[in-house]
Amino acid sequence: MPYTTELVHELNALTRFSLDSGQQGIKVHKTADPAVIAAVQRLHAKGLVTQTDGGYLTSLGHEAAELATPLLGILTEGAAATVG
């Protein structure tokens, strides 16, 4: 199954959360890009974030963000992103 535009927006939203602290969330304002608003609402419906406008990552959301963030690094920086 290829990445759809909607999934890409969801992955982008997940990478905006800090993985260092469960105390940092995000707030998507109603003036944001409609695609971003819809992506965060879908993440909420999937149980990955606590609020329809962002909030905090759930434990499942944190797990998803932990997978999405290094994938983004690999795709943008290449194999060097995995060496550490």
Backbone atoms as SQL, in Angstrom:
CREATE TABLE atoms (id INTEGER PRIMARY KEY, chain TEXT, resi INTEGER, resn TEXT, atom TEXT, x REAL, y REAL, z REAL);
INSERT INTO atoms VALUES
  (1, 'A', 1, 'MET', 'N', 0.849, -1.178, 0.000),
  (2, 'A', 1, 'MET', 'CA', 0.000, 0.000, 0.000),
  (3, 'A', 1, 'MET', 'C', 0.890, 1.235, 0.000),
  (4, 'A', 2, 'PRO', 'N', 0.773, 2.109, -0.978),
  (5, 'A', 2, 'PRO', 'CA', 1.597, 3.316, -1.015),
  (6, 'A', 2, 'PRO', 'C', 1.100, 4.364, -0.008),
  (7, 'A', 3, 'TYR', 'N', 1.998, 5.274, 0.323),
  (8, 'A', 3, 'TYR', 'CA', 1.614, 6.388, 1.190),
  (9, 'A', 3, 'TYR', 'C', 0.657, 7.305, 0.427),
  (10, 'A', 4, 'THR', 'N', -0.469, 7.588, 1.030),
  (11, 'A', 4, 'THR', 'CA', -1.409, 8.544, 0.449),
  (12, 'A', 4, 'THR', 'C', -1.051, 9.939, 0.962),
  (13, 'A', 5, 'THR', 'N', -1.597, 10.936, 0.346),
  (14, 'A', 5, 'THR', 'CA', -1.381, 12.310, 0.805),
  (15, 'A', 5, 'THR', 'C', -1.841, 12.461, 2.250),
  (16, 'A', 6, 'GLU', 'N', -2.956, 11.824, 2.590),
  (17, 'A', 6, 'GLU', 'CA', -3.485, 11.919, 3.950),
  (18, 'A', 6, 'GLU', 'C', -2.518, 11.297, 4.959),
  (19, 'A', 7, 'LEU', 'N', -1.945, 10.141, 4.617),
  (20, 'A', 7, 'LEU', 'CA', -0.988, 9.505, 5.519),
  (21, 'A', 7, 'LEU', 'C', 0.271, 10.345, 5.681),
  (22, 'A', 8, 'VAL', 'N', 0.704, 10.974, 4.616),
  (23, 'A', 8, 'VAL', 'CA', 1.883, 11.841, 4.696),
  (24, 'A', 8, 'VAL', 'C', 1.605, 13.002, 5.641),
  (25, 'A', 9, 'HIS', 'N', 0.424, 13.582, 5.568),
  (26, 'A', 9, 'HIS', 'CA', 0.066, 14.671, 6.490),
  (27, 'A', 9, 'HIS', 'C', 0.048, 14.161, 7.934),
  (28, 'A', 10, 'GLU', 'N', -0.437, 12.965, 8.144),
  (29, 'A', 10, 'GLU', 'CA', -0.448, 12.397, 9.493),
  (30, 'A', 10, 'GLU', 'C', 0.971, 12.159, 9.996),
  (31, 'A', 11, 'LEU', 'N', 1.832, 11.620, 9.155),
  (32, 'A', 11, 'LEU', 'CA', 3.230, 11.406, 9.537),
  (33, 'A', 11, 'LEU', 'C', 3.905, 12.734, 9.857),
  (34, 'A', 12, 'ASN', 'N', 3.641, 13.757, 9.048),
  (35, 'A', 12, 'ASN', 'CA', 4.196, 15.079, 9.319),
  (36, 'A', 12, 'ASN', 'C', 3.724, 15.615, 10.668),
  (37, 'A', 13, 'ALA', 'N', 2.474, 15.403, 10.978),
  (38, 'A', 13, 'ALA', 'CA', 1.948, 15.858, 12.266),
  (39, 'A', 13, 'ALA', 'C', 2.625, 15.117, 13.416),
  (40, 'A', 14, 'LEU', 'N', 2.817, 13.824, 13.265),
  (41, 'A', 14, 'LEU', 'CA', 3.470, 13.043, 14.322),
  (42, 'A', 14, 'LEU', 'C', 4.893, 13.524, 14.580),
  (43, 'A', 15, 'THR', 'N', 5.593, 13.925, 13.539),
  (44, 'A', 15, 'THR', 'CA', 6.982, 14.355, 13.725),
  (45, 'A', 15, 'THR', 'C', 7.083, 15.721, 14.388),
  (46, 'A', 16, 'ARG', 'N', 5.976, 16.410, 14.549),
  (47, 'A', 16, 'ARG', 'CA', 6.004, 17.719, 15.227),
  (48, 'A', 16, 'ARG', 'C', 5.988, 17.574, 16.753),
  (49, 'A', 17, 'PHE', 'N', 5.661, 16.401, 17.243),
  (50, 'A', 17, 'PHE', 'CA', 5.636, 16.177, 18.687),
  (51, 'A', 17, 'PHE', 'C', 7.046, 15.907, 19.193),
  (52, 'A', 18, 'SER', 'N', 7.349, 16.419, 20.374),
  (53, 'A', 18, 'SER', 'CA', 8.630, 16.136, 21.009),
  (54, 'A', 18, 'SER', 'C', 8.572, 14.737, 21.615),
  (55, 'A', 19, 'LEU', 'N', 9.577, 13.938, 21.341),
  (56, 'A', 19, 'LEU', 'CA', 9.650, 12.603, 21.925),
  (57, 'A', 19, 'LEU', 'C', 10.404, 12.619, 23.251),
  (58, 'A', 20, 'ASP', 'N', 10.999, 13.761, 23.582),
  (59, 'A', 20, 'ASP', 'CA', 11.786, 13.873, 24.806),
  (60, 'A', 20, 'ASP', 'C', 10.926, 14.015, 26.053),
  (61, 'A', 21, 'SER', 'N', 9.725, 14.518, 25.883),
  (62, 'A', 21, 'SER', 'CA', 8.877, 14.768, 27.044),
  (63, 'A', 21, 'SER', 'C', 7.415, 14.531, 26.698),
  (64, 'A', 22, 'GLY', 'N', 6.744, 13.796, 27.540),
  (65, 'A', 22, 'GLY', 'CA', 5.312, 13.590, 27.382),
  (66, 'A', 22, 'GLY', 'C', 4.513, 14.804, 27.799),
  (67, 'A', 23, 'GLN', 'N', 5.217, 15.830, 28.300),
  (68, 'A', 23, 'GLN', 'CA', 4.557, 17.047, 28.778),
  (69, 'A', 23, 'GLN', 'C', 4.458, 18.130, 27.711),
  (70, 'A', 24, 'GLN', 'N', 4.959, 17.837, 26.506),
  (71, 'A', 24, 'GLN', 'CA', 4.890, 18.817, 25.426),
  (72, 'A', 24, 'GLN', 'C', 3.933, 18.312, 24.361),
  (73, 'A', 25, 'GLY', 'N', 2.896, 19.079, 24.127),
  (74, 'A', 25, 'GLY', 'CA', 1.929, 18.725, 23.112),
  (75, 'A', 25, 'GLY', 'C', 1.952, 19.743, 21.989),
  (76, 'A', 26, 'ILE', 'N', 0.978, 19.645, 21.124),
  (77, 'A', 26, 'ILE', 'CA', 0.823, 20.645, 20.065),
  (78, 'A', 26, 'ILE', 'C', -0.624, 21.112, 20.046),
  (79, 'A', 27, 'LYS', 'N', -0.814, 22.281, 19.502),
  (80, 'A', 27, 'LYS', 'CA', -2.149, 22.849, 19.331),
  (81, 'A', 27, 'LYS', 'C', -2.272, 23.262, 17.879),
  (82, 'A', 28, 'VAL', 'N', -3.219, 22.694, 17.172),
  (83, 'A', 28, 'VAL', 'CA', -3.467, 23.059, 15.781),
  (84, 'A', 28, 'VAL', 'C', -4.634, 24.046, 15.788),
  (85, 'A', 29, 'HIS', 'N', -4.330, 25.264, 15.419),
  (86, 'A', 29, 'HIS', 'CA', -5.345, 26.320, 15.439),
  (87, 'A', 29, 'HIS', 'C', -6.290, 26.187, 14.252),
  (88, 'A', 30, 'LYS', 'N', -7.484, 26.717, 14.398),
  (89, 'A', 30, 'LYS', 'CA', -8.483, 26.606, 13.332),
  (90, 'A', 30, 'LYS', 'C', -8.107, 27.377, 12.077),
  (91, 'A', 31, 'THR', 'N', -7.070, 28.224, 12.171),
  (92, 'A', 31, 'THR', 'CA', -6.589, 28.952, 11.002),
  (93, 'A', 31, 'THR', 'C', -5.484, 28.184, 10.256),
  (94, 'A', 32, 'ALA', 'N', -5.127, 27.010, 10.767),
  (95, 'A', 32, 'ALA', 'CA', -4.078, 26.199, 10.131),
  (96, 'A', 32, 'ALA', 'C', -4.572, 25.648, 8.796),
  (97, 'A', 33, 'ASP', 'N', -3.643, 25.131, 8.039),
  (98, 'A', 33, 'ASP', 'CA', -3.965, 24.497, 6.760),
  (99, 'A', 33, 'ASP', 'C', -5.029, 23.418, 7.004),
  (100, 'A', 34, 'PRO', 'N', -6.108, 23.416, 6.239),
  (101, 'A', 34, 'PRO', 'CA', -7.164, 22.417, 6.426),
  (102, 'A', 34, 'PRO', 'C', -6.656, 20.967, 6.363),
  (103, 'A', 35, 'ALA', 'N', -5.616, 20.716, 5.581),
  (104, 'A', 35, 'ALA', 'CA', -5.063, 19.360, 5.497),
  (105, 'A', 35, 'ALA', 'C', -4.411, 18.960, 6.818),
  (106, 'A', 36, 'VAL', 'N', -3.788, 19.917, 7.493),
  (107, 'A', 36, 'VAL', 'CA', -3.163, 19.648, 8.795),
  (108, 'A', 36, 'VAL', 'C', -4.236, 19.410, 9.844),
  (109, 'A', 37, 'ILE', 'N', -5.258, 20.238, 9.831),
  (110, 'A', 37, 'ILE', 'CA', -6.375, 20.071, 10.776),
  (111, 'A', 37, 'ILE', 'C', -6.993, 18.689, 10.609),
  (112, 'A', 38, 'ALA', 'N', -7.260, 18.306, 9.375),
  (113, 'A', 38, 'ALA', 'CA', -7.868, 17.000, 9.105),
  (114, 'A', 38, 'ALA', 'C', -6.947, 15.866, 9.530),
  (115, 'A', 39, 'ALA', 'N', -5.644, 16.017, 9.305),
  (116, 'A', 39, 'ALA', 'CA', -4.689, 14.974, 9.687),
  (117, 'A', 39, 'ALA', 'C', -4.695, 14.749, 11.194),
  (118, 'A', 40, 'VAL', 'N', -4.694, 15.830, 11.962),
  (119, 'A', 40, 'VAL', 'CA', -4.688, 15.697, 13.416),
  (120, 'A', 40, 'VAL', 'C', -6.017, 15.114, 13.906),
  (121, 'A', 41, 'GLN', 'N', -7.097, 15.474, 13.269),
  (122, 'A', 41, 'GLN', 'CA', -8.388, 14.882, 13.634),
  (123, 'A', 41, 'GLN', 'C', -8.380, 13.376, 13.364),
  (124, 'A', 42, 'ARG', 'N', -7.762, 12.956, 12.256),
  (125, 'A', 42, 'ARG', 'CA', -7.664, 11.515, 11.971),
  (126, 'A', 42, 'ARG', 'C', -6.771, 10.814, 12.989),
  (127, 'A', 43, 'LEU', 'N', -5.688, 11.476, 13.387),
  (128, 'A', 43, 'LEU', 'CA', -4.819, 10.889, 14.419),
  (129, 'A', 43, 'LEU', 'C', -5.587, 10.708, 15.722),
  (130, 'A', 44, 'HIS', 'N', -6.432, 11.672, 16.037),
  (131, 'A', 44, 'HIS', 'CA', -7.255, 11.552, 17.248),
  (132, 'A', 44, 'HIS', 'C', -8.228, 10.385, 17.119),
  (133, 'A', 45, 'ALA', 'N', -8.867, 10.272, 15.964),
  (134, 'A', 45, 'ALA', 'CA', -9.819, 9.176, 15.741),
  (135, 'A', 45, 'ALA', 'C', -9.133, 7.807, 15.817),
  (136, 'A', 46, 'LYS', 'N', -7.862, 7.772, 15.470),
  (137, 'A', 46, 'LYS', 'CA', -7.089, 6.517, 15.526),
  (138, 'A', 46, 'LYS', 'C', -6.509, 6.258, 16.910),
  (139, 'A', 47, 'GLY', 'N', -6.715, 7.191, 17.834),
  (140, 'A', 47, 'GLY', 'CA', -6.224, 7.015, 19.198),
  (141, 'A', 47, 'GLY', 'C', -4.760, 7.358, 19.384),
  (142, 'A', 48, 'LEU', 'N', -4.201, 8.203, 18.499),
  (143, 'A', 48, 'LEU', 'CA', -2.786, 8.538, 18.592),
  (144, 'A', 48, 'LEU', 'C', -2.523, 9.853, 19.315),
  (145, 'A', 49, 'VAL', 'N', -3.512, 10.741, 19.350),
  (146, 'A', 49, 'VAL', 'CA', -3.394, 11.999, 20.095),
  (147, 'A', 49, 'VAL', 'C', -4.633, 12.168, 20.963),
  (148, 'A', 50, 'THR', 'N', -4.489, 12.987, 22.007),
  (149, 'A', 50, 'THR', 'CA', -5.547, 13.083, 23.011),
  (150, 'A', 50, 'THR', 'C', -6.688, 14.023, 22.653),
  (151, 'A', 51, 'GLN', 'N', -6.449, 14.968, 21.738),
  (152, 'A', 51, 'GLN', 'CA', -7.467, 15.956, 21.400),
  (153, 'A', 51, 'GLN', 'C', -7.627, 16.058, 19.890),
  (154, 'A', 52, 'THR', 'N', -8.779, 16.496, 19.443),
  (155, 'A', 52, 'THR', 'CA', -9.004, 16.650, 18.001),
  (156, 'A', 52, 'THR', 'C', -8.161, 17.769, 17.401),
  (157, 'A', 53, 'ASP', 'N', -7.655, 18.666, 18.250),
  (158, 'A', 53, 'ASP', 'CA', -6.797, 19.743, 17.757),
  (159, 'A', 53, 'ASP', 'C', -5.346, 19.548, 18.191),
  (160, 'A', 54, 'GLY', 'N', -4.992, 18.321, 18.520),
  (161, 'A', 54, 'GLY', 'CA', -3.618, 18.005, 18.895),
  (162, 'A', 54, 'GLY', 'C', -3.530, 17.426, 20.285),
  (163, 'A', 55, 'GLY', 'N', -3.196, 18.265, 21.239),
  (164, 'A', 55, 'GLY', 'CA', -3.037, 17.778, 22.597),
  (165, 'A', 55, 'GLY', 'C', -1.709, 17.054, 22.744),
  (166, 'A', 56, 'TYR', 'N', -1.771, 15.876, 23.336),
  (167, 'A', 56, 'TYR', 'CA', -0.574, 15.097, 23.613),
  (168, 'A', 56, 'TYR', 'C', -0.656, 13.759, 22.889),
  (169, 'A', 57, 'LEU', 'N', 0.505, 13.154, 22.712),
  (170, 'A', 57, 'LEU', 'CA', 0.527, 11.812, 22.144),
  (171, 'A', 57, 'LEU', 'C', 0.014, 10.816, 23.173),
  (172, 'A', 58, 'THR', 'N', -0.762, 9.862, 22.734),
  (173, 'A', 58, 'THR', 'CA', -1.109, 8.725, 23.583),
  (174, 'A', 58, 'THR', 'C', 0.090, 7.780, 23.555),
  (175, 'A', 59, 'SER', 'N', 0.046, 6.699, 24.309),
  (176, 'A', 59, 'SER', 'CA', 1.160, 5.753, 24.270),
  (177, 'A', 59, 'SER', 'C', 1.318, 5.167, 22.868),
  (178, 'A', 60, 'LEU', 'N', 0.207, 4.882, 22.197),
  (179, 'A', 60, 'LEU', 'CA', 0.267, 4.390, 20.821),
  (180, 'A', 60, 'LEU', 'C', 0.806, 5.472, 19.891),
  (181, 'A', 61, 'GLY', 'N', 0.405, 6.704, 20.103),
  (182, 'A', 61, 'GLY', 'CA', 0.903, 7.811, 19.310),
  (183, 'A', 61, 'GLY', 'C', 2.394, 8.025, 19.494),
  (184, 'A', 62, 'HIS', 'N', 2.856, 7.861, 20.728),
  (185, 'A', 62, 'HIS', 'CA', 4.290, 7.994, 21.001),
  (186, 'A', 62, 'HIS', 'C', 5.059, 6.908, 20.258),
  (187, 'A', 63, 'GLU', 'N', 4.534, 5.708, 20.270),
  (188, 'A', 63, 'GLU', 'CA', 5.164, 4.600, 19.549),
  (189, 'A', 63, 'GLU', 'C', 5.214, 4.904, 18.044),
  (190, 'A', 64, 'ALA', 'N', 4.112, 5.424, 17.500),
  (191, 'A', 64, 'ALA', 'CA', 4.073, 5.762, 16.075),
  (192, 'A', 64, 'ALA', 'C', 5.066, 6.870, 15.746),
  (193, 'A', 65, 'ALA', 'N', 5.147, 7.887, 16.603),
  (194, 'A', 65, 'ALA', 'CA', 6.078, 8.985, 16.377),
  (195, 'A', 65, 'ALA', 'C', 7.523, 8.497, 16.471),
  (196, 'A', 66, 'GLU', 'N', 7.781, 7.548, 17.382),
  (197, 'A', 66, 'GLU', 'CA', 9.125, 6.978, 17.497),
  (198, 'A', 66, 'GLU', 'C', 9.524, 6.241, 16.221),
  (199, 'A', 67, 'LEU', 'N', 8.570, 5.718, 15.496),
  (200, 'A', 67, 'LEU', 'CA', 8.852, 5.049, 14.229),
  (201, 'A', 67, 'LEU', 'C', 8.932, 6.049, 13.077),
  (202, 'A', 68, 'ALA', 'N', 8.082, 7.047, 13.101),
  (203, 'A', 68, 'ALA', 'CA', 8.022, 8.016, 12.000),
  (204, 'A', 68, 'ALA', 'C', 9.237, 8.929, 11.959),
  (205, 'A', 69, 'THR', 'N', 9.732, 9.322, 13.108),
  (206, 'A', 69, 'THR', 'CA', 10.830, 10.285, 13.159),
  (207, 'A', 69, 'THR', 'C', 12.118, 9.735, 12.544),
  (208, 'A', 70, 'PRO', 'N', 12.571, 8.533, 12.912),
  (209, 'A', 70, 'PRO', 'CA', 13.794, 8.032, 12.263),
  (210, 'A', 70, 'PRO', 'C', 13.582, 7.722, 10.786),
  (211, 'A', 71, 'LEU', 'N', 12.388, 7.306, 10.418),
  (212, 'A', 71, 'LEU', 'CA', 12.106, 7.070, 9.005),
  (213, 'A', 71, 'LEU', 'C', 12.292, 8.361, 8.215),
  (214, 'A', 72, 'LEU', 'N', 11.792, 9.459, 8.732),
  (215, 'A', 72, 'LEU', 'CA', 11.967, 10.744, 8.078),
  (216, 'A', 72, 'LEU', 'C', 13.455, 11.075, 7.951),
  (217, 'A', 73, 'GLY', 'N', 14.212, 10.813, 9.003),
  (218, 'A', 73, 'GLY', 'CA', 15.648, 11.066, 8.961),
  (219, 'A', 73, 'GLY', 'C', 16.347, 10.235, 7.898),
  (220, 'A', 74, 'ILE', 'N', 15.982, 8.978, 7.806),
  (221, 'A', 74, 'ILE', 'CA', 16.584, 8.099, 6.803),
  (222, 'A', 74, 'ILE', 'C', 16.254, 8.586, 5.401),
  (223, 'A', 75, 'LEU', 'N', 15.022, 8.960, 5.191),
  (224, 'A', 75, 'LEU', 'CA', 14.593, 9.388, 3.857),
  (225, 'A', 75, 'LEU', 'C', 15.178, 10.745, 3.463),
  (226, 'A', 76, 'THR', 'N', 15.453, 11.596, 4.440),
  (227, 'A', 76, 'THR', 'CA', 15.964, 12.921, 4.110),
  (228, 'A', 76, 'THR', 'C', 17.494, 13.010, 4.197),
  (229, 'A', 77, 'GLU', 'N', 18.105, 12.222, 5.071),
  (230, 'A', 77, 'GLU', 'CA', 19.541, 12.309, 5.261),
  (231, 'A', 77, 'GLU', 'C', 20.285, 11.072, 4.796),
  (232, 'A', 78, 'GLY', 'N', 19.574, 10.029, 4.455),
  (233, 'A', 78, 'GLY', 'CA', 20.212, 8.809, 3.986),
  (234, 'A', 78, 'GLY', 'C', 20.680, 7.928, 5.124),
  (235, 'A', 79, 'ALA', 'N', 21.517, 6.984, 4.803),
  (236, 'A', 79, 'ALA', 'CA', 21.974, 5.991, 5.775),
  (237, 'A', 79, 'ALA', 'C', 22.740, 6.622, 6.933),
  (238, 'A', 80, 'ALA', 'N', 23.332, 7.787, 6.730),
  (239, 'A', 80, 'ALA', 'CA', 24.072, 8.443, 7.805),
  (240, 'A', 80, 'ALA', 'C', 23.189, 8.742, 9.007),
  (241, 'A', 81, 'ALA', 'N', 21.884, 8.883, 8.790),
  (242, 'A', 81, 'ALA', 'CA', 20.957, 9.188, 9.889),
  (243, 'A', 81, 'ALA', 'C', 20.840, 8.015, 10.852),
  (244, 'A', 82, 'THR', 'N', 21.145, 6.803, 10.417),
  (245, 'A', 82, 'THR', 'CA', 20.992, 5.644, 11.295),
  (246, 'A', 82, 'THR', 'C', 22.257, 5.355, 12.088),
  (247, 'A', 83, 'VAL', 'N', 23.363, 5.978, 11.717),
  (248, 'A', 83, 'VAL', 'CA', 24.622, 5.762, 12.425),
  (249, 'A', 83, 'VAL', 'C', 24.665, 6.707, 13.602),
  (250, 'A', 84, 'GLY', 'N', 24.911, 6.174, 14.762),
  (251, 'A', 84, 'GLY', 'CA', 24.908, 7.086, 15.878),
  (252, 'A', 84, 'GLY', 'C', 25.517, 6.511, 17.025);
